[in-house]
Amino acid sequence: MSDNLQFEKTFTAKDFSEKKITSKEFDRCTFENCDFSTCNISQSDFIDCLFNDCNFSNTKLSHSGLKNCDFVNCKLVGVDFSVCNDFLFSVNFKNCQLDYSTFFQKKMKKTQFIECSLKEVDFSEVELAESVFVSCDLIGAVFENTNLVNADLRTAINFSIDPERNKLKKTRFSLEGVPGLLNKYKIIID
């Protein structure tokens, strides 16, 4: 990829695994069935991009920009989103596997996680106000000093959130999710 700017292009079934794609800009591009696993995309910007059926496992994102990017049916296992540029950081996920990834200290207000696997994801100190978790599995996910004000977790499962260590004002939970708020008390709810 020699050109530094890619505009409104579609990349299909490209293998970027273990490659270095640094200091590039992708504006309104679509990536279909591409493999970015263990790829280094540091210092690159992705603006208004769609990633569909892509593999981002262990991708290096240091100082990269994800600005209004949508991930659909993607595998993003072990990705450290905390090292992305904060400026205009905006992502949404649908039917994605994000297990063992981290969003530590990211500002992600109104982010949508729809039918995602979020096992052991680190949401410590993340701004998730007004975010939505639709049918997501959050087993082992870490919520510590996380802002979940007005967030919707009514259909999320397997979460454990300490109300005393997170901001939960007007956060929505289902009745079935109440045990996930009481785990630290080791009580039994029948």
C-alpha positions as CSV (number, residue, x, y, z in Angstrom):
1,M,0.0,0.0,0.0
2,S,2.1,2.9,-1.3
3,D,-0.5,5.7,-1.2
4,N,-0.8,7.5,2.1
5,L,-4.4,8.5,1.5
6,Q,-7.1,6.0,0.5
7,F,-10.5,7.6,-0.2
8,E,-13.8,5.7,-0.7
9,K,-12.1,2.4,-1.6
10,T,-13.2,-1.1,-0.9
11,F,-10.7,-3.7,0.2
12,T,-11.9,-7.3,-0.2
13,A,-10.2,-10.4,1.2
14,K,-6.8,-8.6,1.7
15,D,-4.2,-10.2,3.9
16,F,-2.6,-7.5,6.0
17,S,-1.5,-10.0,8.7
18,E,1.9,-9.4,10.3
19,K,2.4,-6.4,8.0
20,K,3.1,-2.7,8.9
21,I,0.6,-0.1,7.7
22,T,1.7,3.0,9.5
23,S,1.1,6.7,8.9
24,K,-1.8,6.1,6.4
25,E,-5.2,7.6,6.1
26,F,-8.4,5.7,5.1
27,D,-11.4,7.9,4.6
28,R,-14.8,6.3,4.0
29,C,-13.3,3.0,3.1
30,T,-14.9,-0.5,3.4
31,F,-12.9,-3.5,4.4
32,E,-14.6,-6.9,3.6
33,N,-13.1,-10.2,4.9
34,C,-9.7,-8.7,5.5
35,D,-7.1,-10.1,7.9
36,F,-5.3,-7.6,10.1
37,S,-4.2,-10.1,12.7
38,T,-0.9,-9.1,14.4
39,C,-0.7,-6.2,11.9
40,N,0.8,-2.9,13.0
41,I,-1.5,-0.1,11.9
42,S,0.1,2.5,14.3
43,Q,-0.3,6.2,13.5
44,S,-2.8,5.5,10.8
45,D,-6.3,7.1,10.7
46,F,-9.5,5.4,9.8
47,I,-12.3,7.9,9.3
48,D,-16.0,6.8,8.6
49,C,-14.8,3.2,7.8
50,L,-16.7,0.0,7.8
51,F,-15.0,-3.3,8.7
52,N,-17.1,-6.4,7.9
53,D,-15.9,-10.0,8.6
54,C,-12.4,-8.8,9.4
55,N,-9.9,-10.3,11.8
56,F,-8.1,-7.8,14.1
57,S,-6.7,-10.3,16.7
58,N,-3.7,-8.8,18.4
59,T,-3.5,-5.8,16.0
60,K,-1.2,-3.0,17.1
61,L,-3.1,0.3,17.2
62,S,-0.6,2.7,18.9
63,H,-1.5,6.3,18.1
64,S,-4.0,5.2,15.4
65,G,-7.3,7.1,14.9
66,L,-10.6,5.3,14.8
67,K,-13.1,8.0,14.0
68,N,-16.7,6.9,13.5
69,C,-15.8,3.3,12.6
70,D,-18.2,0.4,12.5
71,F,-17.1,-3.2,13.1
72,V,-19.5,-6.0,11.9
73,N,-18.9,-9.7,12.4
74,C,-15.3,-9.0,13.3
75,K,-12.8,-10.8,15.5
76,L,-11.0,-8.3,17.7
77,V,-9.4,-10.6,20.4
78,G,-6.7,-9.0,22.6
79,V,-6.9,-5.6,21.0
80,D,-5.6,-2.6,23.1
81,F,-7.9,0.2,22.1
82,S,-6.6,2.3,25.0
83,V,-3.5,3.3,22.9
84,C,-5.6,4.8,20.1
85,N,-5.8,8.6,19.7
86,D,-8.5,10.1,21.8
87,F,-9.3,12.8,19.3
88,L,-12.8,11.9,17.7
89,F,-12.4,8.3,18.9
90,S,-15.8,6.6,18.0
91,V,-16.5,3.0,17.3
92,N,-19.5,0.7,17.2
93,F,-19.6,-3.1,17.2
94,K,-22.2,-5.6,16.0
95,N,-21.8,-9.4,16.2
96,C,-18.1,-9.0,17.2
97,Q,-15.8,-11.0,19.4
98,L,-13.8,-8.6,21.6
99,D,-12.6,-11.0,24.2
100,Y,-9.5,-10.0,26.3
101,S,-9.4,-6.5,24.7
102,T,-9.0,-3.2,26.7
103,F,-10.6,0.2,26.4
104,F,-8.9,1.6,29.5
105,Q,-9.7,5.3,30.0
106,K,-11.4,5.7,26.5
107,K,-14.2,8.2,26.0
108,M,-16.9,6.1,24.3
109,K,-20.2,7.9,25.0
110,K,-23.1,6.4,23.1
111,T,-21.2,3.4,21.8
112,Q,-23.2,0.4,20.6
113,F,-22.2,-3.2,21.4
114,I,-24.8,-5.4,19.7
115,E,-24.6,-9.2,20.2
116,C,-20.9,-9.1,21.1
117,S,-18.7,-11.4,23.1
118,L,-16.9,-9.1,25.6
119,K,-15.3,-11.8,27.9
120,E,-12.7,-10.3,30.2
121,V,-12.7,-6.9,28.4
122,D,-11.2,-4.1,30.5
123,F,-13.7,-1.2,30.8
124,S,-11.8,0.5,33.7
125,E,-12.2,4.2,33.8
126,V,-14.1,4.2,30.5
127,E,-16.8,6.8,29.7
128,L,-19.7,4.7,28.5
129,A,-22.6,7.0,29.3
130,E,-25.6,6.3,27.1
131,S,-23.9,3.2,25.6
132,V,-26.0,0.2,24.7
133,F,-25.0,-3.5,25.3
134,V,-27.6,-5.6,23.4
135,S,-27.4,-9.3,24.1
136,C,-23.7,-9.1,25.0
137,D,-21.8,-11.7,27.1
138,L,-19.7,-9.7,29.7
139,I,-18.3,-12.6,31.7
140,G,-15.2,-11.5,33.5
141,A,-15.4,-8.0,32.1
142,V,-13.9,-5.4,34.4
143,F,-15.9,-2.3,35.3
144,E,-13.9,-0.1,37.7
145,N,-14.6,3.7,38.0
146,T,-16.6,3.3,34.7
147,N,-19.2,5.8,33.8
148,L,-22.4,3.9,32.9
149,V,-24.8,6.8,33.4
150,N,-27.9,6.2,31.2
151,A,-26.3,3.1,29.7
152,D,-28.6,0.1,28.7
153,L,-27.6,-3.3,29.9
154,R,-31.0,-4.9,30.0
155,T,-30.2,-7.8,27.7
156,A,-26.5,-8.1,28.7
157,I,-25.5,-11.3,30.5
158,N,-22.8,-12.5,32.9
159,F,-21.7,-9.1,34.1
160,S,-20.5,-8.2,37.5
161,I,-20.7,-4.5,38.3
162,D,-20.1,-3.0,41.7
163,P,-22.5,0.0,42.1
164,E,-20.3,1.5,44.7
165,R,-17.2,1.7,42.3
166,N,-19.0,2.8,39.1
167,K,-21.3,5.6,38.1
168,L,-24.8,4.0,37.4
169,K,-27.3,6.9,37.5
170,K,-30.3,5.9,35.4
171,T,-28.5,2.9,34.1
172,R,-31.0,0.3,32.8
173,F,-30.8,-3.4,33.9
174,S,-33.3,-6.2,33.6
175,L,-34.6,-8.0,36.7
176,E,-32.5,-11.0,35.6
177,G,-29.4,-8.8,35.7
178,V,-29.7,-7.8,39.4
179,P,-27.5,-10.6,40.7
180,G,-24.7,-9.1,38.6
181,L,-24.9,-5.9,40.7
182,L,-24.8,-7.9,44.0
183,N,-22.0,-10.3,43.4
184,K,-19.6,-8.7,45.9
185,Y,-22.0,-9.4,48.7
186,K,-22.0,-13.2,48.1
187,I,-25.7,-13.4,48.6
188,I,-27.9,-16.1,47.1
189,I,-30.9,-15.0,45.1
190,D,-33.5,-17.8,44.2
